Amino acid sequence: MDTLARQLGWRWKKPFLRSFLLARGRRKGEPLVLAKPLTYMNHSGVVMPALLRQAKADRLLVICDSLDLPPGACRLKRRGSASGAGHKGLISIIAVLGHSDFMRLYLGIGRPGSREEVVSYVLGEAGEEERPHLDGAVEQAAQAVLQLTSEPPEKVMHALNQKKQL
């Protein structure tokens, strides 16, 4: 989100007494709102009702990491399972919204060697080998968001999901 806001020249603002940041403007004549919850990721859903009201949003795209994709891979999906595929941030959003009918943009971070390492892996810094792949994925994700403002999701999904990963 920071990369996208920077590319658009937008600044983050914190609405009074809210647990999220917004950056907004117009893209190809259409309003676009970027948002970042300030809660713990596992509690991202609690900000959704106020965030969607404040943003006056009728569509939602959630961008999140994925252990199931290799570092640098990006995947766009129109919707997902009610379980949020095990991603606790998505599970929180689905629980609060009461549905799972929103787009998701997954950025692959890969998986650590063992299950016991997952928390420290997800919360830790990327290694030197992964960093270029992750930076590339962030750029791809920013471009995908911009494309979604003027192109149908299917076209963006096809282009993004077919890209050869670094």
N, C-alpha and C positions, 0 to 999 in steps of 0.2 A: 504494500500500500504506500509505503514511503517513496519507493521508486516511482510509482505512478503519479503521486502528488507532485513530486519534484519535476517529472517530465512535463506535467501540465502547468507548472508554475503556481500551484495552489498551496495555501497554508492551512495547517491544522488549527481548528478552533474547538474549544471545549464548551459545549452548552452548559449553562448554569445548573448546578446540582445534578449533573448527569455523569455516568460512568463510561463515557465514550468520547472519542474525538471525531469531528467531521471535517471534511474538505469538500467544497462543492463548487460547481461551475457549470458551464455548458460545453458540450462536445458535439460538433456538427449540428448545432442548433437545438440539441436535446439536453435537458438537465441530467447531470450525473453527480451522484453523491458517493464519496468514499468514506468509509467508517472504520474505526479501530476501537473495539471494546477495551476498556481499561481494567476489566476483571481478570481473574485467573482464567486461562483458556478453558478449563473444564466447566466454567460457569458462564460461558459466552452468551448463553440463551437469556439470562436474566435481563440483559440490556435491550433485547430485540424489540419488545413492544414500544418502548419509548424511542428507541432509535428509528424504527420504521415510521412512527408518527412524526418525529422531528424532521426526518428526511423527506417526508411525504412520498415514500417509495411504494411503487406497486409491483416491483420486481426485485428479487434478491439473488445475489451471487455471493457465495461464501468461498473464501480462499483459505485453504488449509494445507498442512503438510500431510504426507502419506508415507508410512513405513513400508507399504506394499509396492511402492514404485522405486526404481533405482535413483540414486542422486542425479538430479538434472532432468528427470522425466516430468512432463506436464500432461495432465489429462483433464478434459472438461466433460462433465456429465450434466444432463438436463435435470436429473433428480436422482435420488438414491434410496436406499432402504431405510426403513424406520429405525433401524439400529444404528444408523450413521456409520456403518461398516466398522463399528468398534471405536471410532474416534470420539473421545469424550466431549470435545467441544461441539461437534455435530449432534451428538446425543442430547446435549443440553439445549441447543437451539431447537431441535425437533420437539423436545418435551415441552418447551415454552410455547412454541408456535402451534403445536397440536397437529402438525403435518410435516411431511418431508418433501414437499413439492417446491423445491428451489434448486437452482443450479449450483454446482460445486466445481471449483477449480482446484485440483490437487497438484501439489508440488512434491515430487519424490525426494525423500531424504535417505532412502535405503533402510536396512535393518541391521542392528548390531549383532554380534556373534551369539549372544544368549538372551533369553527372555528377561533375566535379572538385570541386564544392562539397559533396558529400554528407557526407563525414566531418565537416567543420567545421559543417555545418548540423545534423546529428544531435547532435553534442556541444555545440553552442552554446546560448545563451539564446534563448528565443522572442522574436520581435518584438512590439511593442505591439499590432499588429493581430491576431496569432495568440493572444496570451495569454488573452483572454476565452474563445475557442473551446476552447483546451486545458484551461483550468480547468473549463469545462462538461463536457468529455469525462471528466475525472478524477472529477467528481461522478457522472456517468452510470455510469462503470465501477464505482465503489464501490457504487452502488445495485444494479447487475446482480449483483455478487458476493453481496450480501445476499439478493437474490431467489433465487439459485441454491441457497441453503441450505434453501429451503422450496418451490420450484417446479421443475417439470421444465425441463431445458435448452431444449427446443423452445419453450416459452412465453416464456422470458426472451429467447431469440434473436429470436423474432418481434417482441416488443415493442421490443427494443433496435435491431435491424437495420432496423425500419420508421420509427424516429424521424426527424423532419425535423431536419437539422443546422442549427446556428446560422448 
